[in-house]
Amino acid sequence: MSQNTIPINIAQLQDFLAGYTSFDPPPALPPTLMDIAGFPHWENVYSNILAFFLDGSREHGFGNLMVRAMLEAYFQKAGKAEE
């Protein structure tokens, strides 16, 4: 056996894993104000992500690359030359 090989007893490993096949469910927590309000709605999350990447002055450092890429994809799909 090489130095990087660890001997494994499969039966012991299976016994060990068998003890962890079921877990107690977490306790039910009362809803928070944000849960009741339905925040976050996925459309808000997606809008925030798009707004971040489409704003060329944000920290991502892409400048207007995302806007240019979206416009290029649009014009290619529409079959028009980019102006």
Summary of the structure (lengths in Angstrom):
residues: 83
radius of gyration: 26.1
end to end distance: 66.5
largest distance: 68.0
contacts: 110
relative contact order: 0.06
helix: 49%
strand: 0%
